[in-house]
């Protein structure tokens, strides 16, 4: 119970003055949970997502997690807002391809910036090839300079512009709460990649395409922590949703 409580407090950010022991305990609990979640999803495709925050990735070493589960796919941040190209996008995009990991690109959406300019930046940055995953819209923040209604209109414009260009329907990434509160009804035509790191969640949601279940995994070839994701199907089914 102590370990569970302390681990939960770590994830929810209740403790700001953690000792080294407490940090080590939280990391150990995180590792145990990661293994248990992976074990619960035997046969599902496992992947990760990266950006410049992971620094330079050695893609020749990115093969498995927990030395047991092959990493089949990766989502790579390409752009953010209307002016930011991820500093490691090119290296990650080519590195994943050389390592034969199924790759996809995502855009971090800034609600207070022009949606079509954001779509244009993504289009000018990302050239999808056969076998790549559909584009992803990452939405995490609420607007500060416009209404929620106008933000949703902007999201819709981005999604439609991307679909028109790539001829494939994009995927939406967000947290479970954001999905339930703001997107579930209006964007029900889209498939979702959901982030939920809570200890109570042990299985992927039936209506989730991907589940980002941790942000604190360790993977060879990547310095520091990395996000790990589960696809709601096996690797052959994952290839089925790829760009043709």
N, C-alpha and C positions, 0 to 999 in steps of 0.2 A: 504493500500500500504506500509506503514511504517513497519507493522508487517511482511508482506511478504518479503520485502527487507531485513530486519534485520534477519529473519529466514534463508533466502537463504544465506546471508553472513556467518552466523554461520556454516551452513552445508559445505560451500565451503572453510571455513577456512580463510576468508579474514581478520578477526579481531582477533588479538592476545591479545588485552588488554581489553577484555570485562569486564564491571562492573557486580556486582551481579545482578543488575536490568536487564541488557542485557541478562545475562545467564538465568535468570528466564523467560524472555520473549521468548527467543529461545526455552527453554524447553516447554513452553506452546504452542508455535506454532507447535513444533514437535508432542506434544500429540494430538493436533487438527488434524494434517495431518494423524497421525496414525489411529485415529478413522474414518476419512473420507475414507481412503483406505480400512479399514476393512469393512466399510459399503458398499463400492462399490463392495465388493467380498463376499457378503452374500451367503452362501451355499458352498463356497470353504473351503477346509481343511486348518487350520492355525497351524503353528508350530514355533519352535525357534531353535537356534543352540547355543551350549555352549562349553566352554573349561575351562582349569584351570584358565583362567583370570576372570571367574565369581566366583572363590572361591568354597566353599562347598555349593552345592545347596540342599535346603530342598525340596525333590521331593514330599513330602506329601502335599505341598502347591501349587505346580505348576499345576494349573488347567485351569485358564482362563486369558485372557487379556482384559482390560477395563471392567472386571466383567460381560462380555456378550458373549465373543467368546471363546469357548472351544479350548484348545491347544491339537491338535490331534497327533502331531509328533515332534520329536526332532532329529537334527543331532548333533553328539558328536565328538569332535576332539579326534582321537585316537593317531596319530603319526605325526611327522614333520621331514622331511629330512630322513637321514639314521641312526639316533641315538637317536631321542627324542620320548619318550612315554609320552603323556600328563599326568600330575600329578593327574588329577581328572578323567581320563577315566574310570577306574574300578568302582569308586563310581557312576559316572553318568550313565554308562552302566547298572549297576544293579538297580540303583534308578529309571531310566525311565521304566525299565521292571516291577518293582514292582508297579509302578503307572499306569501301563497299557497304557503308551504312546508309540505309534509306534516309533521305534528308528532306527537310521542309523549312521554309522561311517564314518568319513572323514579323509583324509590324507593331510597335508599341504606340498605341493611339493616345494623342494628347487632346482632350475634349475641347480646349479653348483655342485650337488652331484649325485652320481651314481643312475640311475633310478631303476635298478633291486635290488640294496641294499635297496632302499626306499620301493619297493614293498614287499620285504622279511620281512622288519620290520613290515609293516602293517599286512601281513598275519600271522606273529607270535604273533601279539597283539590282533587281532580281530577274534573272532569266531562267525560267523553269524548263526542265527537260523531262522526257518520258521517264516515268518511274519515280519522279519527285512527288512529295506530298502536296496537297492543296495549300494555298496561302492561308495564313492565320492572322486574324485581328486580335490583338491583345488589349483588352479594355479593363482597367482597374480603378480609375479615378472618376469622381463626379465633377461636373463643370463648376467653375467659379464665376464665369463671366457670361453665362447663358443659361437658359432654362433646361430642365431635363428633357423636355419635348424636343427642343432644338438639337440637343446632343444626340438623341436617338435618330433624328433626321440626318445628322452628320454621319453617324455610324452606317445608316442605310445607304447613304450616297457612296461611302468608301467601299462597302461590300459590293454594291452594284457595279461600280467602276472596275473593281478588281475582277469580278466575274466576267464582265464584258471583255476585258483584255485577255485573261488567261483561259477563258472558256471552261471554267470549273468553279463550283460553288465554294467560297471560302469557309473556313472553320473559325469559330469564335472561342477565344480563351478568356476565362475570368474566374473569380472565386465563386464558390457555391452560393454564398450569401448574395453577392452582386447578381448572379444569375437568377436566383429566386426573386429578388426584390425589383430588378429593373429590366431584365432581358427575356425571361422565360416566355412571356405571352407575345410580345411584339415580334420577337425573332425566333419563333417556334419552327420556322422553315429551315433553320440552320442547325448544323451539328456542333456540339460543344465539347471543349476541352476544359475540364473543371479542376481547379486547385482546391484541395482540402487536406490539411496536414493533421487534423484532429485525431486523437487517440481512439475515439469512439468509432471512427470510420475504418472498417476492416475490409470492405469490398467495394469495387467500382459500381457506381450507379447504373442501373439498367439502361437509362437513356443518355449516358455519357459516352462520347466517342473515345476520349482519353481522360485519364485521371492522373493529375500531378499530386502524388501522395507524400512527397517529402522534398524539402529544400536543403537537407543536411546529409546527403550521401557522399561517400568517397568513391571515386572511380580512378583507376590507374590512368595516368596521362593528363590528369586535370588537377591543378593545385587548388586546395581549399574545397569548400562544399559545392555540391552541384544538385540540381533538381532531377528527380527521376519520375518517369511517367509509365503508365500501363495503358496499352491499347485494348479496347473491348473486343478482342478477337485474337486469332493467331497471326503469324507473320504472313501467311498466304492471303488471309483476309485483308491484312494491312496493304499488301501490294495491290489488292483489288481497288482500293480507293485512290491509288496514285494517279498522277496525270498520265493520260494515254498519248 
